[in-house]
Amino acid sequence: MKLKVFLLACVVFFITSCGSNKKVVSTSPKVLKAPEVINTPVTEMTPSDLPEIKPIVKKVQVNSDKTQAYINKFAAIAIREMHAYKIPASITLAQGVLESGSGRSLLAMRSNNHFGIKCHRGWKGKSVTHDDDEIGECFRKYKYPEVSYEDHSKFLTSRKRYAKLFQLKITDYRGWAYGLKKAGYATDRKYPNKLIAIIKKYNLAQYDLAGKQPDEVVEYKDDWEHEHQAIHKVIKGDTLYSIAKRYKMAVKELKRLNRLDSNTISIGQDLLLE
């Protein structure tokens, strides 16, 4: 009896061990594990973590000569101020161009201040802060640019340090340029040279003659030989050759200064001499 039980147990063991060696193939579908997402705060990202972004470049059309446009706009106002306050229109325009960046500076666009005039003691009008020699300085603010031009005239005529300038002839823009620097209008050592360069380049001296009588113009021409005359008003009988010879310069240079394409000139025309 015991022998039969032993044999039966051996058979069962053999069958069980053979079945365990067979590979079991599962028909159930595989489940893919999702990749782990790392939530990195934006503030902790490095530039390499960020996608490359190509800048969008917009084409901007730029006026080739905004300075000339500025002069055309304010020349009449500068002449008006010259007759009222005896300040050369050429100086006023040159200062406006230089101080306001031809009307494009932040101070000019923001507060219509075309001459960089600070508040100073006694100013009761509106003001705006602007960084200049120091941070957050007080500058005058105007409703219109024209008011800025008028205040510029009043500013120069109301301060004793500029009094000597009004002893100069209205045509002496050089004297005015150096006088403004000496009186402390600007700290830039090259301020006079910059004003003179603007006056020459854009022929601003012509506006200093606006509204003058013929006899005054003749006196102005005679003064050139002794002082700072920079313009010749064409009279009957003048030619480019005779004018150039009179002022000891070449005809070619005279034409270049006045942007002349031919030798034709007309009576009453102002010719720049330097």
C-alpha positions in Angstrom: 0.0 0.0 0.0 2.8 2.4 0.9 4.6 1.5 -2.3 1.6 2.5 -4.4 1.3 5.8 -2.6 5.0 6.5 -3.2 4.8 5.7 -6.9 1.8 7.9 -7.3 3.5 10.8 -5.7 6.5 10.4 -8.0 4.3 10.5 -11.1 2.6 13.7 -9.9 5.9 15.4 -9.2 7.2 14.5 -12.7 4.2 15.9 -14.4 4.3 19.1 -12.4 8.0 19.7 -13.0 7.6 19.3 -16.8 4.8 21.8 -17.0 6.8 24.5 -15.2 9.4 24.6 -18.0 6.9 25.8 -20.6 6.9 29.5 -21.5 3.6 31.2 -20.7 2.7 33.8 -23.3 0.4 36.5 -22.1 -2.2 37.8 -24.5 -2.9 40.9 -22.4 -1.7 44.3 -24.1 1.4 46.0 -22.8 0.8 49.2 -20.8 3.4 52.0 -21.7 4.6 54.0 -18.8 4.3 57.8 -19.3 7.5 59.7 -19.1 8.1 61.6 -16.0 7.3 65.3 -16.3 9.7 67.7 -14.5 7.9 70.9 -13.5 10.8 73.4 -13.4 9.7 76.9 -12.3 10.3 79.6 -15.1 12.5 81.6 -12.7 14.9 78.6 -12.4 15.3 78.0 -16.1 18.5 78.7 -17.8 18.8 80.2 -21.4 19.4 76.8 -22.8 16.0 75.6 -21.4 14.1 78.3 -23.4 13.2 77.9 -27.1 15.0 80.1 -29.6 13.0 83.1 -30.6 14.0 85.1 -33.8 13.5 88.8 -33.4 11.0 90.5 -35.7 12.8 93.4 -37.6 10.5 96.1 -38.9 11.7 98.5 -41.6 11.4 102.1 -40.5 11.4 104.9 -43.1 13.7 107.7 -42.0 13.4 111.3 -43.3 16.8 112.0 -44.8 16.9 115.6 -43.4 14.7 116.2 -40.5 16.9 119.1 -39.4 16.0 121.0 -42.5 12.4 120.3 -42.0 12.7 121.6 -38.4 14.4 124.8 -39.6 11.6 125.3 -42.2 9.0 124.9 -39.5 10.5 127.3 -36.9 12.4 129.9 -39.0 9.5 132.4 -39.0 9.2 132.1 -35.3 13.0 132.7 -34.8 12.8 135.8 -37.0 9.8 137.1 -35.0 11.8 136.6 -31.8 14.8 138.3 -33.3 12.8 141.5 -34.1 11.2 141.5 -30.7 14.3 140.7 -28.5 17.3 141.4 -30.7 18.6 137.8 -30.6 20.0 136.6 -34.0 17.5 134.2 -35.6 20.5 132.0 -36.7 21.5 131.5 -33.1 18.0 130.7 -31.9 17.5 128.2 -34.7 20.9 126.6 -34.2 20.3 126.3 -30.5 16.9 124.8 -31.2 18.4 122.2 -33.5 21.2 121.3 -31.1 19.3 121.3 -27.8 16.2 119.5 -29.1 17.8 117.1 -31.6 15.8 118.8 -34.3 12.7 118.4 -32.2 13.2 114.7 -31.7 14.7 114.7 -28.1 12.6 113.2 -25.3 12.5 116.6 -23.6 11.2 118.3 -26.7 8.6 115.7 -27.5 7.5 115.2 -23.8 7.3 118.9 -22.7 7.9 121.1 -25.8 11.2 122.3 -24.3 13.4 123.0 -27.3 16.2 124.8 -25.5 16.9 122.7 -22.5 16.0 125.4 -20.1 15.8 124.2 -16.5 13.3 125.4 -14.0 15.6 127.7 -12.0 14.5 129.9 -9.2 11.2 131.8 -9.7 9.8 129.5 -12.4 6.0 129.1 -11.7 5.0 127.2 -14.8 4.7 123.5 -15.3 7.8 121.3 -15.1 9.1 117.8 -15.8 12.0 115.8 -14.4 14.7 114.8 -16.8 18.2 113.3 -16.5 20.9 115.8 -17.6 24.0 116.7 -15.8 22.4 115.2 -12.8 19.6 112.6 -12.3 16.0 113.9 -12.1 16.7 117.6 -12.8 13.7 120.0 -13.2 13.0 121.3 -16.7 10.4 123.7 -17.8 7.3 122.3 -19.6 5.4 124.3 -22.3 2.0 123.8 -23.9 3.4 124.6 -27.4 6.9 124.8 -28.9 6.2 128.4 -29.8 6.0 129.2 -26.1 9.4 127.6 -25.7 10.9 129.9 -28.3 9.4 133.0 -26.6 10.6 131.9 -23.1 14.1 131.3 -24.6 14.1 135.0 -25.6 12.9 136.2 -22.2 15.4 133.9 -20.5 18.3 135.5 -22.3 17.1 139.1 -22.0 16.2 138.9 -18.3 19.6 137.6 -17.0 22.5 140.0 -16.5 25.1 137.4 -17.4 23.9 137.6 -21.1 23.7 141.4 -21.2 27.0 141.8 -23.1 25.7 139.7 -25.9 23.1 142.3 -26.8 26.0 144.8 -27.5 27.0 142.7 -30.5 25.6 143.2 -33.9 22.6 141.1 -34.9 24.7 139.6 -37.6 27.6 138.5 -35.4 26.5 134.9 -34.8 30.1 133.9 -34.0 30.2 136.4 -31.1 26.9 135.1 -29.8 28.0 131.5 -30.0 31.1 132.0 -28.0 29.3 134.5 -25.7 26.7 132.0 -24.8 29.3 129.5 -23.7 31.3 132.0 -21.8 28.1 133.2 -20.0 27.4 129.6 -18.9 24.5 128.6 -21.1 26.2 125.2 -21.7 29.0 123.2 -20.2 30.1 121.6 -23.4 33.5 123.2 -24.5 32.6 122.6 -28.1 29.2 124.3 -27.8 30.2 127.4 -29.9 31.7 125.3 -32.6 28.6 123.1 -32.8 26.4 126.2 -33.2 28.6 127.7 -35.8 28.7 124.5 -37.8 25.0 124.2 -37.8 24.6 127.8 -38.9 27.1 127.3 -41.8 25.7 123.9 -42.9 22.1 125.1 -43.2 22.8 128.8 -44.1 21.0 130.1 -41.1 22.8 133.5 -41.3 20.4 134.5 -44.1 17.6 134.7 -41.5 19.5 137.4 -39.6 18.9 139.7 -42.5 15.2 139.2 -42.7 13.3 142.5 -42.7 16.4 144.7 -42.9 16.4 147.8 -45.0 18.8 148.1 -48.0 21.2 150.6 -46.2 21.5 148.2 -43.3 22.5 145.4 -45.7 25.2 147.5 -47.2 26.6 148.3 -43.8 26.6 144.6 -43.0 28.5 143.8 -46.2 31.2 146.4 -45.4 31.6 145.0 -41.8 32.6 141.6 -43.2 36.1 142.9 -44.1 36.7 143.8 -40.5 34.6 141.4 -38.5 32.5 138.3 -39.1 30.5 138.9 -42.3 29.4 135.6 -43.7 26.9 136.6 -46.4 26.9 138.7 -49.5 23.7 140.0 -50.9 23.8 140.1 -54.7 23.5 143.6 -56.3 23.2 144.7 -59.9 26.4 143.9 -61.8 27.6 141.1 -59.5 28.9 137.9 -60.9 30.2 134.8 -59.2 33.6 135.7 -60.4 33.5 139.3 -59.1 32.1 138.2 -55.8 34.7 135.5 -55.4 37.5 137.9 -56.3 36.3 140.5 -53.8 36.3 138.0 -50.9 39.5 136.3 -52.1 38.0 132.9 -52.7 37.6 130.5 -55.6 34.4 130.5 -57.7 34.2 126.7 -57.2 34.2 127.1 -53.4 31.6 129.8 -53.6 29.3 127.5 -55.6 29.9 124.6 -53.2 29.0 126.7 -50.2 25.8 127.8 -51.8 25.0 124.5 -53.6 24.9 126.1 -57.0 24.7 124.0 -60.1 25.3 126.9 -62.5 26.8 130.4 -62.5 23.4 132.0 -62.5 22.6 134.4 -59.6 19.9 137.0 -59.1 19.7 140.4 -57.5 18.9 140.2 -53.8 20.1 136.7 -53.5 22.1 135.9 -50.3 25.4 134.0 -50.9 27.1 132.2 -48.1 30.8 133.1 -47.9 32.1 130.7 -45.3 
